[in-house]
Amino acid sequence: MAHIHELIDWTVGVYIVHKNKVLIRRHEKYNIWIHVGGHIELHEHPVEAAKREVLEEVGLTIKIPNDASVLAKETPPYETDDVVFPLPSPKHMNIHRINETHQHVDLLYYATSETDEVIPENKDDEWVWLTAEEVANHPKLRPWTKEYALGALKELSW
């Protein structure tokens, strides 16, 4: 998707765990190994954006812990007037530069998938499922990517 604002956009990222491995992809445009994710559309709830991006990019259906009650718009523990809805807290947030004039505020979630069968949107993309040891020893993962991926594995592996 194109940028919505010329200076800053909101994005989502997802660290997907299946059994004891986390999915990492090589971002084709920036040539870095990172999570799955993309832009939040103007009409989207961040969790919906995360699920859409994962389905589009890797063909996986995911479950983000604690998202069901929020997306179902169940009554929160306080009165609501359908104007304010709680969001499941992302595990991490960061802001990063895309170029000299544009940045992204990234909401990062942990999620699980029932399968590890990736169906990439772009057949030239690279994807790997990594164990905690492989994440820790991967020479091309940036320190923050390792931290987030290891956090997802620690929390969601079974």
CNS distance restraints for C-alpha pairs under 8 A (distance, minus, plus):
assign (resid   1 and name CA) (resid  38 and name CA) 7.99 0.50 0.50
assign (resid   1 and name CA) (resid  39 and name CA) 6.67 0.50 0.50
assign (resid   3 and name CA) (resid   9 and name CA) 6.63 0.50 0.50
assign (resid   3 and name CA) (resid  39 and name CA) 7.85 0.50 0.50
assign (resid   4 and name CA) (resid   8 and name CA) 8.00 0.50 0.50
assign (resid   4 and name CA) (resid   9 and name CA) 6.38 0.50 0.50
assign (resid   4 and name CA) (resid  42 and name CA) 7.96 0.50 0.50
assign (resid   5 and name CA) (resid   9 and name CA) 5.99 0.50 0.50
assign (resid   6 and name CA) (resid 101 and name CA) 7.78 0.50 0.50
assign (resid   6 and name CA) (resid 102 and name CA) 6.50 0.50 0.50
assign (resid   7 and name CA) (resid 101 and name CA) 5.98 0.50 0.50
assign (resid   7 and name CA) (resid 102 and name CA) 4.54 0.50 0.50
assign (resid   7 and name CA) (resid 103 and name CA) 6.31 0.50 0.50
assign (resid   8 and name CA) (resid 102 and name CA) 5.54 0.50 0.50
assign (resid   8 and name CA) (resid 103 and name CA) 4.79 0.50 0.50
assign (resid   8 and name CA) (resid 104 and name CA) 5.52 0.50 0.50
assign (resid   8 and name CA) (resid 105 and name CA) 7.31 0.50 0.50
assign (resid   9 and name CA) (resid  39 and name CA) 7.25 0.50 0.50
assign (resid   9 and name CA) (resid 103 and name CA) 6.59 0.50 0.50
assign (resid   9 and name CA) (resid 104 and name CA) 4.94 0.50 0.50
assign (resid   9 and name CA) (resid 105 and name CA) 6.26 0.50 0.50
assign (resid  10 and name CA) (resid  39 and name CA) 6.16 0.50 0.50
assign (resid  10 and name CA) (resid  40 and name CA) 5.84 0.50 0.50
assign (resid  10 and name CA) (resid 104 and name CA) 5.71 0.50 0.50
assign (resid  10 and name CA) (resid 105 and name CA) 4.88 0.50 0.50
assign (resid  10 and name CA) (resid 106 and name CA) 6.03 0.50 0.50
assign (resid  10 and name CA) (resid 107 and name CA) 7.69 0.50 0.50
assign (resid  11 and name CA) (resid  37 and name CA) 7.28 0.50 0.50
assign (resid  11 and name CA) (resid  38 and name CA) 5.38 0.50 0.50
assign (resid  11 and name CA) (resid  39 and name CA) 4.22 0.50 0.50
assign (resid  11 and name CA) (resid  40 and name CA) 5.17 0.50 0.50
assign (resid  11 and name CA) (resid 104 and name CA) 6.35 0.50 0.50
assign (resid  11 and name CA) (resid 105 and name CA) 5.99 0.50 0.50
assign (resid  11 and name CA) (resid 106 and name CA) 4.67 0.50 0.50
assign (resid  11 and name CA) (resid 107 and name CA) 6.23 0.50 0.50
assign (resid  12 and name CA) (resid  37 and name CA) 5.37 0.50 0.50
assign (resid  12 and name CA) (resid  38 and name CA) 5.59 0.50 0.50
assign (resid  12 and name CA) (resid  39 and name CA) 6.33 0.50 0.50
assign (resid  12 and name CA) (resid  40 and name CA) 6.60 0.50 0.50
assign (resid  12 and name CA) (resid  46 and name CA) 6.82 0.50 0.50
assign (resid  12 and name CA) (resid  49 and name CA) 6.95 0.50 0.50
assign (resid  12 and name CA) (resid  50 and name CA) 5.69 0.50 0.50
assign (resid  12 and name CA) (resid 106 and name CA) 5.26 0.50 0.50
assign (resid  12 and name CA) (resid 107 and name CA) 4.73 0.50 0.50
assign (resid  12 and name CA) (resid 108 and name CA) 5.76 0.50 0.50
assign (resid  12 and name CA) (resid 109 and name CA) 7.59 0.50 0.50
assign (resid  13 and name CA) (resid  35 and name CA) 6.01 0.50 0.50
assign (resid  13 and name CA) (resid  36 and name CA) 5.64 0.50 0.50
assign (resid  13 and name CA) (resid  37 and name CA) 4.16 0.50 0.50
assign (resid  13 and name CA) (resid  38 and name CA) 6.62 0.50 0.50
assign (resid  13 and name CA) (resid  50 and name CA) 6.63 0.50 0.50
assign (resid  13 and name CA) (resid 106 and name CA) 6.59 0.50 0.50
assign (resid  13 and name CA) (resid 107 and name CA) 6.12 0.50 0.50
assign (resid  13 and name CA) (resid 108 and name CA) 4.59 0.50 0.50
assign (resid  13 and name CA) (resid 109 and name CA) 6.21 0.50 0.50
assign (resid  14 and name CA) (resid  35 and name CA) 5.74 0.50 0.50
assign (resid  14 and name CA) (resid  36 and name CA) 5.38 0.50 0.50
assign (resid  14 and name CA) (resid  37 and name CA) 5.97 0.50 0.50
assign (resid  14 and name CA) (resid  50 and name CA) 6.64 0.50 0.50
assign (resid  14 and name CA) (resid  54 and name CA) 7.57 0.50 0.50
assign (resid  14 and name CA) (resid 108 and name CA) 5.69 0.50 0.50
assign (resid  14 and name CA) (resid 109 and name CA) 4.88 0.50 0.50
assign (resid  14 and name CA) (resid 110 and name CA) 5.69 0.50 0.50
assign (resid  14 and name CA) (resid 111 and name CA) 6.65 0.50 0.50
assign (resid  15 and name CA) (resid  22 and name CA) 6.58 0.50 0.50
assign (resid  15 and name CA) (resid  23 and name CA) 6.59 0.50 0.50
assign (resid  15 and name CA) (resid  24 and name CA) 7.58 0.50 0.50
assign (resid  15 and name CA) (resid  35 and name CA) 5.56 0.50 0.50
assign (resid  15 and name CA) (resid  36 and name CA) 6.87 0.50 0.50
assign (resid  15 and name CA) (resid 108 and name CA) 7.59 0.50 0.50
assign (resid  15 and name CA) (resid 109 and name CA) 6.36 0.50 0.50
assign (resid  15 and name CA) (resid 110 and name CA) 4.93 0.50 0.50
assign (resid  15 and name CA) (resid 111 and name CA) 6.16 0.50 0.50
assign (resid  15 and name CA) (resid 148 and name CA) 7.48 0.50 0.50
assign (resid  15 and name CA) (resid 149 and name CA) 6.19 0.50 0.50
assign (resid  15 and name CA) (resid 152 and name CA) 6.34 0.50 0.50
assign (resid  16 and name CA) (resid  22 and name CA) 5.49 0.50 0.50
assign (resid  16 and name CA) (resid  23 and name CA) 5.51 0.50 0.50
assign (resid  16 and name CA) (resid  62 and name CA) 7.59 0.50 0.50
assign (resid  16 and name CA) (resid 110 and name CA) 6.10 0.50 0.50
assign (resid  16 and name CA) (resid 111 and name CA) 4.83 0.50 0.50
assign (resid  16 and name CA) (resid 112 and name CA) 5.31 0.50 0.50
assign (resid  16 and name CA) (resid 113 and name CA) 6.66 0.50 0.50
assign (resid  16 and name CA) (resid 152 and name CA) 7.51 0.50 0.50
assign (resid  17 and name CA) (resid  21 and name CA) 5.58 0.50 0.50
assign (resid  17 and name CA) (resid  22 and name CA) 4.44 0.50 0.50
assign (resid  17 and name CA) (resid  23 and name CA) 6.52 0.50 0.50
assign (resid  17 and name CA) (resid 110 and name CA) 7.64 0.50 0.50
assign (resid  17 and name CA) (resid 111 and name CA) 6.16 0.50 0.50
assign (resid  17 and name CA) (resid 112 and name CA) 4.74 0.50 0.50
assign (resid  17 and name CA) (resid 113 and name CA) 6.33 0.50 0.50
assign (resid  17 and name CA) (resid 152 and name CA) 6.86 0.50 0.50
assign (resid  17 and name CA) (resid 153 and name CA) 6.46 0.50 0.50
assign (resid  17 and name CA) (resid 156 and name CA) 6.53 0.50 0.50
assign (resid  17 and name CA) (resid 157 and name CA) 6.73 0.50 0.50
assign (resid  18 and name CA) (resid  22 and name CA) 6.47 0.50 0.50
assign (resid  18 and name CA) (resid 112 and name CA) 5.83 0.50 0.50
assign (resid  18 and name CA) (resid 113 and name CA) 5.45 0.50 0.50
assign (resid  18 and name CA) (resid 114 and name CA) 6.60 0.50 0.50
assign (resid  18 and name CA) (resid 115 and name CA) 6.50 0.50 0.50
assign (resid  18 and name CA) (resid 116 and name CA) 6.17 0.50 0.50
assign (resid  18 and name CA) (resid 157 and name CA) 7.16 0.50 0.50
assign (resid  19 and name CA) (resid 157 and name CA) 5.35 0.50 0.50
assign (resid  19 and name CA) (resid 158 and name CA) 5.39 0.50 0.50
assign (resid  20 and name CA) (resid 131 and name CA) 6.06 0.50 0.50
assign (resid  20 and name CA) (resid 132 and name CA) 7.77 0.50 0.50
assign (resid  20 and name CA) (resid 153 and name CA) 6.58 0.50 0.50
assign (resid  20 and name CA) (resid 157 and name CA) 4.80 0.50 0.50
assign (resid  20 and name CA) (resid 158 and name CA) 6.25 0.50 0.50
assign (resid  21 and name CA) (resid 129 and name CA) 5.45 0.50 0.50
assign (resid  21 and name CA) (resid 130 and name CA) 4.89 0.50 0.50
assign (resid  21 and name CA) (resid 131 and name CA) 4.57 0.50 0.50
assign (resid  21 and name CA) (resid 132 and name CA) 7.11 0.50 0.50
assign (resid  21 and name CA) (resid 153 and name CA) 6.80 0.50 0.50
assign (resid  21 and name CA) (resid 157 and name CA) 7.37 0.50 0.50
assign (resid  22 and name CA) (resid 129 and name CA) 5.24 0.50 0.50
assign (resid  22 and name CA) (resid 130 and name CA) 5.28 0.50 0.50
assign (resid  22 and name CA) (resid 131 and name CA) 6.61 0.50 0.50
assign (resid  22 and name CA) (resid 149 and name CA) 6.59 0.50 0.50
assign (resid  22 and name CA) (resid 152 and name CA) 7.47 0.50 0.50
assign (resid  22 and name CA) (resid 153 and name CA) 6.51 0.50 0.50
assign (resid  23 and name CA) (resid  35 and name CA) 7.12 0.50 0.50
assign (resid  23 and name CA) (resid  36 and name CA) 8.00 0.50 0.50
assign (resid  23 and name CA) (resid 127 and name CA) 6.92 0.50 0.50
assign (resid  23 and name CA) (resid 128 and name CA) 5.73 0.50 0.50
assign (resid  23 and name CA) (resid 129 and name CA) 4.50 0.50 0.50
assign (resid  23 and name CA) (resid 130 and name CA) 6.48 0.50 0.50
assign (resid  24 and name CA) (resid  33 and name CA) 6.39 0.50 0.50
assign (resid  24 and name CA) (resid  34 and name CA) 5.54 0.50 0.50
assign (resid  24 and name CA) (resid  35 and name CA) 5.26 0.50 0.50
assign (resid  24 and name CA) (resid  36 and name CA) 7.14 0.50 0.50
assign (resid  24 and name CA) (resid 127 and name CA) 5.82 0.50 0.50
assign (resid  24 and name CA) (resid 128 and name CA) 5.46 0.50 0.50
assign (resid  24 and name CA) (resid 129 and name CA) 6.37 0.50 0.50
assign (resid  24 and name CA) (resid 130 and name CA) 7.40 0.50 0.50
assign (resid  25 and name CA) (resid  33 and name CA) 5.39 0.50 0.50
assign (resid  25 and name CA) (resid  34 and name CA) 5.47 0.50 0.50
assign (resid  25 and name CA) (resid  35 and name CA) 6.06 0.50 0.50
assign (resid  25 and name CA) (resid  36 and name CA) 6.69 0.50 0.50
assign (resid  25 and name CA) (resid 125 and name CA) 7.46 0.50 0.50
assign (resid  25 and name CA) (resid 126 and name CA) 5.71 0.50 0.50
assign (resid  25 and name CA) (resid 127 and name CA) 4.38 0.50 0.50
assign (resid  25 and name CA) (resid 128 and name CA) 6.38 0.50 0.50
assign (resid  26 and name CA) (resid  31 and name CA) 6.01 0.50 0.50
assign (resid  26 and name CA) (resid  32 and name CA) 5.36 0.50 0.50
assign (resid  26 and name CA) (resid  33 and name CA) 4.23 0.50 0.50
assign (resid  26 and name CA) (resid  34 and name CA) 6.20 0.50 0.50
assign (resid  26 and name CA) (resid 125 and name CA) 6.71 0.50 0.50
assign (resid  26 and name CA) (resid 126 and name CA) 5.40 0.50 0.50
assign (resid  26 and name CA) (resid 127 and name CA) 6.50 0.50 0.50
assign (resid  27 and name CA) (resid  31 and name CA) 5.14 0.50 0.50
assign (resid  27 and name CA) (resid  32 and name CA) 5.32 0.50 0.50
assign (resid  27 and name CA) (resid  33 and name CA) 6.07 0.50 0.50
assign (resid  27 and name CA) (resid  34 and name CA) 6.61 0.50 0.50
assign (resid  27 and name CA) (resid 125 and name CA) 7.58 0.50 0.50
assign (resid  28 and name CA) (resid  32 and name CA) 7.67 0.50 0.50
assign (resid  28 and name CA) (resid 125 and name CA) 6.46 0.50 0.50
assign (resid  32 and name CA) (resid 140 and name CA) 7.61 0.50 0.50
assign (resid  32 and name CA) (resid 141 and name CA) 7.67 0.50 0.50
assign (resid  33 and name CA) (resid 140 and name CA) 6.69 0.50 0.50
assign (resid  33 and name CA) (resid 141 and name CA) 5.79 0.50 0.50
assign (resid  33 and name CA) (resid 142 and name CA) 7.76 0.50 0.50
assign (resid  34 and name CA) (resid 141 and name CA) 7.38 0.50 0.50
assign (resid  34 and name CA) (resid 145 and name CA) 6.29 0.50 0.50
assign (resid  35 and name CA) (resid 145 and name CA) 7.71 0.50 0.50
assign (resid  36 and name CA) (resid  53 and name CA) 7.33 0.50 0.50
assign (resid  36 and name CA) (resid  54 and name CA) 6.22 0.50 0.50
assign (resid  36 and name CA) (resid  57 and name CA) 7.23 0.50 0.50
assign (resid  36 and name CA) (resid  58 and name CA) 7.99 0.50 0.50
assign (resid  37 and name CA) (resid  50 and name CA) 6.52 0.50 0.50
assign (resid  37 and name CA) (resid  53 and name CA) 5.51 0.50 0.50
assign (resid  37 and name CA) (resid  54 and name CA) 6.50 0.50 0.50
assign (resid  37 and name CA) (resid  57 and name CA) 7.91 0.50 0.50
assign (resid  38 and name CA) (resid  49 and name CA) 7.93 0.50 0.50
assign (resid  38 and name CA) (resid  50 and name CA) 7.69 0.50 0.50
assign (resid  38 and name CA) (resid  53 and name CA) 6.10 0.50 0.50
assign (resid  39 and name CA) (resid  49 and name CA) 7.46 0.50 0.50
assign (resid  40 and name CA) (resid  44 and name CA) 6.24 0.50 0.50
assign (resid  40 and name CA) (resid  45 and name CA) 7.68 0.50 0.50
assign (resid  40 and name CA) (resid  46 and name CA) 6.28 0.50 0.50
assign (resid  40 and name CA) (resid  49 and name CA) 5.44 0.50 0.50
assign (resid  40 and name CA) (resid  50 and name CA) 7.94 0.50 0.50
assign (resid  41 and name CA) (resid  49 and name CA) 7.13 0.50 0.50
assign (resid  44 and name CA) (resid  48 and name CA) 6.29 0.50 0.50
assign (resid  44 and name CA) (resid  49 and name CA) 6.05 0.50 0.50
assign (resid  45 and name CA) (resid  49 and name CA) 6.28 0.50 0.50
assign (resid  46 and name CA) (resid  50 and name CA) 6.20 0.50 0.50
assign (resid  46 and name CA) (resid 107 and name CA) 7.91 0.50 0.50
assign (resid  47 and name CA) (resid  51 and name CA) 6.29 0.50 0.50
assign (resid  47 and name CA) (resid  64 and name CA) 7.88 0.50 0.50
assign (resid  47 and name CA) (resid  67 and name CA) 7.29 0.50 0.50
assign (resid  47 and name CA) (resid  71 and name CA) 7.95 0.50 0.50
assign (resid  47 and name CA) (resid  88 and name CA) 7.97 0.50 0.50
assign (resid  48 and name CA) (resid  52 and name CA) 6.06 0.50 0.50
assign (resid  49 and name CA) (resid  53 and name CA) 5.99 0.50 0.50
assign (resid  50 and name CA) (resid  54 and name CA) 6.24 0.50 0.50
assign (resid  50 and name CA) (resid 109 and name CA) 7.98 0.50 0.50
assign (resid  51 and name CA) (resid  55 and name CA) 6.18 0.50 0.50
assign (resid  51 and name CA) (resid  61 and name CA) 7.00 0.50 0.50
assign (resid  51 and name CA) (resid  62 and name CA) 6.40 0.50 0.50
assign (resid  52 and name CA) (resid  56 and name CA) 6.05 0.50 0.50
assign (resid  53 and name CA) (resid  57 and name CA) 5.90 0.50 0.50
assign (resid  54 and name CA) (resid  58 and name CA) 5.66 0.50 0.50
assign (resid  54 and name CA) (resid  59 and name CA) 6.55 0.50 0.50
assign (resid  54 and name CA) (resid  60 and name CA) 6.06 0.50 0.50
assign (resid  54 and name CA) (resid  61 and name CA) 7.22 0.50 0.50
assign (resid  54 and name CA) (resid  62 and name CA) 7.58 0.50 0.50
assign (resid  55 and name CA) (resid  59 and name CA) 4.27 0.50 0.50
assign (resid  55 and name CA) (resid  60 and name CA) 4.93 0.50 0.50
assign (resid  55 and name CA) (resid  61 and name CA) 5.93 0.50 0.50
assign (resid  56 and name CA) (resid 120 and name CA) 7.87 0.50 0.50
assign (resid  56 and name CA) (resid 121 and name CA) 6.18 0.50 0.50
assign (resid  57 and name CA) (resid 119 and name CA) 7.79 0.50 0.50
assign (resid  57 and name CA) (resid 120 and name CA) 5.59 0.50 0.50
assign (resid  57 and name CA) (resid 121 and name CA) 4.87 0.50 0.50
assign (resid  57 and name CA) (resid 122 and name CA) 7.52 0.50 0.50
assign (resid  58 and name CA) (resid 118 and name CA) 5.22 0.50 0.50
assign (resid  58 and name CA) (resid 119 and name CA) 4.99 0.50 0.50
assign (resid  58 and name CA) (resid 120 and name CA) 4.36 0.50 0.50
assign (resid  58 and name CA) (resid 121 and name CA) 6.12 0.50 0.50
assign (resid  59 and name CA) (resid 118 and name CA) 5.98 0.50 0.50
assign (resid  59 and name CA) (resid 119 and name CA) 4.83 0.50 0.50
assign (resid  59 and name CA) (resid 120 and name CA) 6.34 0.50 0.50
assign (resid  59 and name CA) (resid 121 and name CA) 7.43 0.50 0.50
assign (resid  60 and name CA) (resid 113 and name CA) 6.77 0.50 0.50
assign (resid  60 and name CA) (resid 115 and name CA) 7.55 0.50 0.50
assign (resid  60 and name CA) (resid 117 and name CA) 7.61 0.50 0.50
assign (resid  60 and name CA) (resid 118 and name CA) 6.62 0.50 0.50
assign (resid  60 and name CA) (resid 119 and name CA) 7.49 0.50 0.50
assign (resid  61 and name CA) (resid 113 and name CA) 6.23 0.50 0.50
assign (resid  61 and name CA) (resid 114 and name CA) 7.74 0.50 0.50
assign (resid  62 and name CA) (resid 111 and name CA) 6.05 0.50 0.50
assign (resid  62 and name CA) (resid 112 and name CA) 5.48 0.50 0.50
assign (resid  62 and name CA) (resid 113 and name CA) 4.80 0.50 0.50
assign (resid  62 and name CA) (resid 114 and name CA) 7.57 0.50 0.50
assign (resid  63 and name CA) (resid  67 and name CA) 7.92 0.50 0.50
assign (resid  63 and name CA) (resid 111 and name CA) 5.37 0.50 0.50
assign (resid  63 and name CA) (resid 112 and name CA) 5.29 0.50 0.50
assign (resid  63 and name CA) (resid 113 and name CA) 6.50 0.50 0.50
assign (resid  64 and name CA) (resid 109 and name CA) 7.18 0.50 0.50
assign (resid  64 and name CA) (resid 110 and name CA) 6.31 0.50 0.50
assign (resid  64 and name CA) (resid 111 and name CA) 4.45 0.50 0.50
assign (resid  64 and name CA) (resid 112 and name CA) 6.67 0.50 0.50
assign (resid  65 and name CA) (resid 110 and name CA) 7.66 0.50 0.50
assign (resid  65 and name CA) (resid 111 and name CA) 6.71 0.50 0.50
assign (resid  66 and name CA) (resid  70 and name CA) 7.66 0.50 0.50
assign (resid  66 and name CA) (resid  88 and name CA) 6.45 0.50 0.50
assign (resid  67 and name CA) (resid  71 and name CA) 6.15 0.50 0.50
assign (resid  67 and name CA) (resid  87 and name CA) 7.96 0.50 0.50
assign (resid  67 and name CA) (resid  88 and name CA) 5.92 0.50 0.50
assign (resid  68 and name CA) (resid  72 and name CA) 5.95 0.50 0.50
assign (resid  69 and name CA) (resid  73 and name CA) 6.09 0.50 0.50
assign (resid  69 and name CA) (resid  74 and name CA) 5.46 0.50 0.50
assign (resid  70 and name CA) (resid  74 and name CA) 6.46 0.50 0.50
assign (resid  70 and name CA) (resid  85 and name CA) 7.38 0.50 0.50
assign (resid  70 and name CA) (resid  86 and name CA) 6.45 0.50 0.50
assign (resid  70 and name CA) (resid  87 and name CA) 6.41 0.50 0.50
assign (resid  70 and name CA) (resid  88 and name CA) 6.97 0.50 0.50
assign (resid  73 and name CA) (resid  85 and name CA) 7.44 0.50 0.50
assign (resid  75 and name CA) (resid  79 and name CA) 7.66 0.50 0.50
assign (resid  75 and name CA) (resid  80 and name CA) 7.55 0.50 0.50
assign (resid  76 and name CA) (resid  80 and name CA) 7.41 0.50 0.50
assign (resid  76 and name CA) (resid  86 and name CA) 7.69 0.50 0.50
assign (resid  80 and name CA) (resid  84 and name CA) 6.53 0.50 0.50
assign (resid  80 and name CA) (resid  85 and name CA) 7.56 0.50 0.50
assign (resid  90 and name CA) (resid 107 and name CA) 5.78 0.50 0.50
assign (resid  90 and name CA) (resid 108 and name CA) 5.39 0.50 0.50
assign (resid  90 and name CA) (resid 109 and name CA) 5.02 0.50 0.50
assign (resid  90 and name CA) (resid 110 and name CA) 7.90 0.50 0.50
assign (resid  91 and name CA) (resid 107 and name CA) 7.82 0.50 0.50
assign (resid  91 and name CA) (resid 108 and name CA) 5.80 0.50 0.50
assign (resid  91 and name CA) (resid 109 and name CA) 5.37 0.50 0.50
assign (resid  91 and name CA) (resid 110 and name CA) 6.78 0.50 0.50
assign (resid  92 and name CA) (resid 107 and name CA) 6.36 0.50 0.50
assign (resid  92 and name CA) (resid 108 and name CA) 5.07 0.50 0.50
assign (resid  92 and name CA) (resid 109 and name CA) 7.03 0.50 0.50
assign (resid  92 and name CA) (resid 148 and name CA) 7.76 0.50 0.50
assign (resid  93 and name CA) (resid 105 and name CA) 7.16 0.50 0.50
assign (resid  93 and name CA) (resid 106 and name CA) 5.50 0.50 0.50
assign (resid  93 and name CA) (resid 107 and name CA) 4.80 0.50 0.50
assign (resid  93 and name CA) (resid 108 and name CA) 5.79 0.50 0.50
assign (resid  94 and name CA) (resid 105 and name CA) 5.82 0.50 0.50
assign (resid  94 and name CA) (resid 106 and name CA) 5.29 0.50 0.50
assign (resid  94 and name CA) (resid 107 and name CA) 7.02 0.50 0.50
assign (resid  95 and name CA) (resid 103 and name CA) 6.74 0.50 0.50
assign (resid  95 and name CA) (resid 104 and name CA) 5.48 0.50 0.50
assign (resid  95 and name CA) (resid 105 and name CA) 4.39 0.50 0.50
assign (resid  95 and name CA) (resid 106 and name CA) 6.03 0.50 0.50
assign (resid  96 and name CA) (resid 103 and name CA) 5.45 0.50 0.50
assign (resid  96 and name CA) (resid 104 and name CA) 5.48 0.50 0.50
assign (resid  96 and name CA) (resid 105 and name CA) 6.78 0.50 0.50
assign (resid  96 and name CA) (resid 106 and name CA) 7.90 0.50 0.50
assign (resid  97 and name CA) (resid 101 and name CA) 7.84 0.50 0.50
assign (resid  97 and name CA) (resid 102 and name CA) 6.02 0.50 0.50
assign (resid  97 and name CA) (resid 103 and name CA) 4.25 0.50 0.50
assign (resid  97 and name CA) (resid 104 and name CA) 6.47 0.50 0.50
assign (resid  98 and name CA) (resid 102 and name CA) 5.49 0.50 0.50
assign (resid  98 and name CA) (resid 103 and name CA) 5.23 0.50 0.50
assign (resid  98 and name CA) (resid 104 and name CA) 7.00 0.50 0.50
assign (resid  99 and name CA) (resid 103 and name CA) 7.12 0.50 0.50
assign (resid 110 and name CA) (resid 152 and name CA) 5.53 0.50 0.50
assign (resid 110 and name CA) (resid 156 and name CA) 7.86 0.50 0.50
assign (resid 111 and name CA) (resid 152 and name CA) 7.70 0.50 0.50
assign (resid 111 and name CA) (resid 156 and name CA) 7.62 0.50 0.50
assign (resid 112 and name CA) (resid 156 and name CA) 7.07 0.50 0.50
assign (resid 116 and name CA) (resid 129 and name CA) 7.90 0.50 0.50
assign (resid 120 and name CA) (resid 125 and name CA) 6.94 0.50 0.50
assign (resid 130 and name CA) (resid 134 and name CA) 5.47 0.50 0.50
assign (resid 130 and name CA) (resid 135 and name CA) 5.91 0.50 0.50
assign (resid 131 and name CA) (resid 135 and name CA) 6.17 0.50 0.50
assign (resid 131 and name CA) (resid 153 and name CA) 7.97 0.50 0.50
assign (resid 132 and name CA) (resid 136 and name CA) 6.16 0.50 0.50
assign (resid 132 and name CA) (resid 150 and name CA) 6.00 0.50 0.50
assign (resid 132 and name CA) (resid 153 and name CA) 6.75 0.50 0.50
assign (resid 133 and name CA) (resid 137 and name CA) 6.20 0.50 0.50
assign (resid 134 and name CA) (resid 138 and name CA) 5.73 0.50 0.50
assign (resid 135 and name CA) (resid 141 and name CA) 7.52 0.50 0.50
assign (resid 135 and name CA) (resid 146 and name CA) 6.04 0.50 0.50
assign (resid 135 and name CA) (resid 149 and name CA) 7.24 0.50 0.50
assign (resid 135 and name CA) (resid 150 and name CA) 7.08 0.50 0.50
assign (resid 136 and name CA) (resid 146 and name CA) 6.40 0.50 0.50
assign (resid 136 and name CA) (resid 150 and name CA) 7.80 0.50 0.50
assign (resid 141 and name CA) (resid 145 and name CA) 6.09 0.50 0.50
assign (resid 141 and name CA) (resid 146 and name CA) 6.22 0.50 0.50
assign (resid 142 and name CA) (resid 146 and name CA) 6.32 0.50 0.50
assign (resid 143 and name CA) (resid 147 and name CA) 6.22 0.50 0.50
assign (resid 144 and name CA) (resid 148 and name CA) 6.17 0.50 0.50
assign (resid 145 and name CA) (resid 149 and name CA) 5.97 0.50 0.50
assign (resid 146 and name CA) (resid 150 and name CA) 5.91 0.50 0.50
assign (resid 147 and name CA) (resid 151 and name CA) 6.12 0.50 0.50
assign (resid 148 and name CA) (resid 152 and name CA) 6.31 0.50 0.50
assign (resid 149 and name CA) (resid 153 and name CA) 6.32 0.50 0.50
assign (resid 150 and name CA) (resid 154 and name CA) 6.05 0.50 0.50
assign (resid 151 and name CA) (resid 155 and name CA) 6.14 0.50 0.50
assign (resid 152 and name CA) (resid 156 and name CA) 5.83 0.50 0.50
assign (resid 152 and name CA) (resid 157 and name CA) 7.75 0.50 0.50
assign (resid 153 and name CA) (resid 157 and name CA) 5.16 0.50 0.50
